[in-house]
Amino acid sequence: MGRPRRILRREATARAIGKLAELPLSEVRSAGLLREALREHGFAIDREFPHLPTAFVAPAGSGGPVTGPLAEYDAAPACGP
C-alpha cells in the first residue's frame, strides 16, 4: 500500500519551497505555494498585510483550538551546503 496522497502532497510542497531558495522577505513564490496547499485543505486565505506580501492569515473551522504558526523558510545568504 502506498503513502497517503496528503502526505505526498505535503512533501512535494516542501521540496518545491526548498528548491526556490528565496531571500528573506522575498519569499513571494514560496508563500504562494504554501497558500495554495492550505487552500486545498480547506483553509480560507486572507491577505491582510499590504506591506508584507509574504504574510497571510489562513483560518479554518470555528471555535478552538486556535494556533498561530510562523514559518521561516527563507534562504539566508551563506547558509547551508
MDAnalysis code that builds the backbone (N, CA, C; Angstrom):
import MDAnalysis as mda
import numpy as np

u = mda.Universe.empty(243, n_residues=81, atom_resindex=np.repeat(np.arange(81), 3), trajectory=True)
u.add_TopologyAttr("name", ["N", "CA", "C"] * 81)
u.add_TopologyAttr("resid", np.arange(1, 82))
u.add_TopologyAttr("resname", ["MET", "GLY", "ARG", "PRO", "ARG", "ARG", "ILE", "LEU", "ARG", "ARG", "GLU", "ALA", "THR", "ALA", "ARG", "ALA", "ILE", "GLY", "LYS", "LEU", "ALA", "GLU", "LEU", "PRO", "LEU", "SER", "GLU", "VAL", "ARG", "SER", "ALA", "GLY", "LEU", "LEU", "ARG", "GLU", "ALA", "LEU", "ARG", "GLU", "HIS", "GLY", "PHE", "ALA", "ILE", "ASP", "ARG", "GLU", "PHE", "PRO", "HIS", "LEU", "PRO", "THR", "ALA", "PHE", "VAL", "ALA", "PRO", "ALA", "GLY", "SER", "GLY", "GLY", "PRO", "VAL", "THR", "GLY", "PRO", "LEU", "ALA", "GLU", "TYR", "ASP", "ALA", "ALA", "PRO", "ALA", "CYS", "GLY", "PRO"])
u.atoms.positions = np.array([
    [0.842, -1.176, 0.000],
    [0.000, 0.000, 0.000],
    [0.891, 1.243, 0.000],
    [0.591, 2.204, -0.858],
    [1.397, 3.421, -0.976],
    [1.130, 4.417, 0.141],
    [1.898, 5.455, 0.116],
    [1.737, 6.515, 1.115],
    [0.500, 7.329, 0.794],
    [-0.178, 7.839, 1.812],
    [-1.380, 8.641, 1.582],
    [-1.083, 9.862, 0.710],
    [-2.023, 10.186, -0.143],
    [-1.873, 11.300, -1.085],
    [-1.561, 12.601, -0.355],
    [-2.183, 12.843, 0.787],
    [-1.972, 14.102, 1.513],
    [-0.522, 14.232, 1.976],
    [0.089, 13.091, 2.364],
    [1.492, 13.118, 2.779],
    [2.390, 13.408, 1.584],
    [2.115, 12.774, 0.462],
    [2.898, 13.003, -0.748],
    [2.807, 14.461, -1.188],
    [1.618, 15.041, -1.082],
    [1.419, 16.440, -1.463],
    [2.220, 17.366, -0.542],
    [2.194, 17.100, 0.759],
    [2.957, 17.920, 1.703],
    [4.451, 17.856, 1.387],
    [4.941, 16.669, 1.110],
    [6.362, 16.510, 0.796],
    [6.719, 17.234, -0.497],
    [5.851, 17.152, -1.483],
    [6.097, 17.834, -2.755],
    [6.132, 19.346, -2.560],
    [5.243, 19.863, -1.730],
    [5.228, 21.300, -1.451],
    [6.510, 21.711, -0.739],
    [6.933, 20.929, 0.253],
    [8.166, 21.237, 0.984],
    [9.379, 21.216, 0.052],
    [9.453, 20.236, -0.834],
    [10.570, 20.160, -1.784],
    [10.563, 21.357, -2.733],
    [9.378, 21.727, -3.215],
    [9.268, 22.858, -4.140],
    [9.708, 24.161, -3.468],
    [9.304, 24.364, -2.216],
    [9.712, 25.563, -1.490],
    [11.227, 25.557, -1.286],
    [11.790, 24.409, -0.951],
    [13.233, 24.303, -0.765],
    [14.019, 24.621, -2.024],
    [13.500, 24.242, -3.173],
    [14.186, 24.497, -4.437],
    [14.148, 25.971, -4.834],
    [13.134, 26.702, -4.373],
    [13.036, 28.118, -4.732],
    [14.134, 28.944, -4.068],
    [14.481, 28.626, -2.838],
    [15.563, 29.296, -2.093],
    [15.497, 30.817, -2.240],
    [14.357, 31.393, -1.881],
    [14.193, 32.844, -1.973],
    [14.803, 33.542, -0.757],
    [15.299, 34.738, -0.958],
    [15.933, 35.501, 0.112],
    [14.895, 36.039, 1.103],
    [15.332, 36.401, 2.309],
    [14.414, 36.904, 3.340],
    [13.542, 38.054, 2.852],
    [12.267, 37.998, 3.223],
    [11.235, 38.975, 2.871],
    [10.962, 39.046, 1.378],
    [11.466, 38.075, 0.626],
    [11.214, 37.996, -0.817],
    [10.640, 36.640, -1.200],
    [10.110, 35.902, -0.229],
    [9.631, 34.531, -0.466],
    [8.224, 34.526, -1.053],
    [8.001, 35.346, -2.071],
    [6.670, 35.506, -2.654],
    [6.189, 34.210, -3.295],
    [7.036, 33.547, -4.061],
    [6.617, 32.291, -4.702],
    [6.440, 31.184, -3.673],
    [7.323, 31.127, -2.678],
    [7.198, 30.122, -1.619],
    [5.900, 30.311, -0.847],
    [5.603, 31.554, -0.488],
    [4.360, 31.844, 0.233],
    [3.144, 31.471, -0.617],
    [3.246, 31.678, -1.925],
    [2.159, 31.297, -2.828],
    [1.917, 29.795, -2.822],
    [2.994, 29.012, -2.835],
    [2.853, 27.555, -2.781],
    [2.218, 27.116, -1.461],
    [2.627, 27.764, -0.370],
    [2.073, 27.428, 0.932],
    [0.591, 27.807, 1.010],
    [0.231, 28.977, 0.492],
    [-1.186, 29.370, 0.454],
    [-2.010, 28.379, -0.365],
    [-1.479, 27.968, -1.505],
    [-2.186, 27.012, -2.370],
    [-2.418, 25.683, -1.643],
    [-1.394, 25.191, -0.962],
    [-1.522, 23.923, -0.232],
    [-2.551, 24.040, 0.892],
    [-2.529, 25.144, 1.634],
    [-3.509, 25.345, 2.706],
    [-4.925, 25.455, 2.156],
    [-5.070, 26.173, 1.043],
    [-6.388, 26.318, 0.409],
    [-6.948, 24.950, 0.010],
    [-6.093, 24.072, -0.503],
    [-6.518, 22.720, -0.894],
    [-7.026, 21.915, 0.302],
    [-6.598, 22.291, 1.514],
    [-7.014, 21.586, 2.731],
    [-8.122, 22.315, 3.476],
    [-8.788, 23.239, 2.794],
    [-9.963, 23.884, 3.368],
    [-9.731, 25.180, 4.114],
    [-8.529, 25.712, 4.080],
    [-8.267, 26.981, 4.737],
    [-8.701, 28.132, 3.829],
    [-9.268, 29.153, 4.419],
    [-9.591, 30.376, 3.685],
    [-8.379, 31.289, 3.819],
    [-7.876, 31.792, 2.720],
    [-6.678, 32.615, 2.752],
    [-7.070, 34.082, 2.754],
    [-6.638, 34.793, 3.796],
    [-6.874, 36.223, 3.920],
    [-5.533, 36.934, 3.840],
    [-5.410, 37.806, 2.863],
    [-4.170, 38.589, 2.747],
    [-4.439, 39.953, 3.354],
    [-3.935, 40.172, 4.542],
    [-4.227, 41.396, 5.285],
    [-3.007, 42.265, 5.551],
    [-1.892, 41.988, 4.939],
    [-0.666, 42.687, 5.268],
    [-0.042, 43.290, 4.004],
    [-0.536, 44.450, 3.563],
    [-0.070, 45.014, 2.292],
    [1.422, 45.342, 2.264],
    [2.031, 45.618, 3.408],
    [3.455, 45.958, 3.425],
    [4.353, 44.731, 3.611],
    [3.744, 43.571, 3.751],
    [4.498, 42.328, 3.903],
    [3.818, 41.264, 3.031],
    [4.153, 41.234, 1.736],
    [3.436, 40.367, 0.794],
    [3.579, 38.864, 1.040],
    [4.510, 38.457, 1.877],
    [4.672, 37.031, 2.156],
    [3.833, 36.573, 3.342],
    [3.214, 37.510, 4.068],
    [2.414, 37.179, 5.248],
    [0.945, 36.997, 4.869],
    [0.274, 36.089, 5.555],
    [-1.150, 35.868, 5.328],
    [-1.762, 35.198, 6.535],
    [-3.077, 35.241, 6.603],
    [-3.836, 34.559, 7.637],
    [-4.629, 33.470, 6.931],
    [-4.679, 32.276, 7.523],
    [-5.364, 31.143, 6.894],
    [-6.298, 30.470, 7.891],
    [-7.473, 31.073, 8.160],
    [-8.400, 30.462, 9.117],
    [-9.131, 29.253, 8.533],
    [-9.498, 28.337, 9.431],
    [-10.307, 27.166, 9.056],
    [-11.137, 26.775, 10.269],
    [-12.378, 26.422, 10.050],
    [-13.233, 25.985, 11.143],
    [-13.684, 27.144, 12.011],
    [-14.196, 26.808, 13.185],
    [-14.636, 27.826, 14.129],
    [-14.391, 27.331, 15.549],
    [-14.338, 28.247, 16.483],
    [-14.079, 27.859, 17.861],
    [-12.609, 27.559, 18.073],
    [-12.323, 26.748, 19.083],
    [-10.934, 26.445, 19.421],
    [-10.573, 25.038, 19.027],
    [-9.359, 24.648, 19.099],
    [-8.234, 25.486, 19.493],
    [-7.800, 26.421, 18.370],
    [-7.080, 27.443, 18.737],
    [-6.553, 28.405, 17.780],
    [-5.034, 28.316, 17.833],
    [-4.419, 28.188, 16.677],
    [-2.965, 28.138, 16.615],
    [-2.469, 29.251, 15.707],
    [-1.258, 29.659, 15.892],
    [-0.652, 30.699, 15.067],
    [0.767, 30.336, 14.701],
    [0.954, 29.449, 13.720],
    [2.314, 29.064, 13.351],
    [3.029, 30.163, 12.579],
    [4.317, 30.182, 12.709],
    [5.177, 31.087, 11.963],
    [6.138, 30.211, 11.168],
    [6.130, 30.362, 9.859],
    [7.016, 29.565, 9.016],
    [8.201, 30.420, 8.583],
    [9.390, 29.950, 8.854],
    [10.620, 30.598, 8.401],
    [11.233, 29.696, 7.346],
    [11.234, 30.146, 6.111],
    [11.755, 29.282, 5.055],
    [12.540, 30.066, 4.017],
    [13.150, 31.170, 4.440],
    [13.962, 31.911, 3.504],
    [15.346, 31.271, 3.360],
    [16.035, 31.684, 2.364],
    [17.392, 31.177, 2.103],
    [18.370, 32.279, 2.458],
    [18.829, 32.291, 3.682],
    [19.769, 33.298, 4.117],
    [21.090, 33.138, 3.363],
    [21.677, 34.234, 2.910],
    [22.952, 34.150, 2.183],
    [24.025, 33.444, 3.018],
    [24.833, 32.637, 2.381],
    [25.955, 31.912, 3.001],
    [25.494, 30.956, 4.093],
    [24.305, 30.436, 3.953],
    [23.775, 29.499, 4.953],
    [23.429, 28.193, 4.246],
    [23.849, 27.092, 4.775],
    [23.538, 25.800, 4.176],
    [24.688, 25.273, 3.350],
    [24.437, 24.137, 2.663],
    [25.527, 23.497, 1.912],
    [25.978, 24.272, 0.704],
])
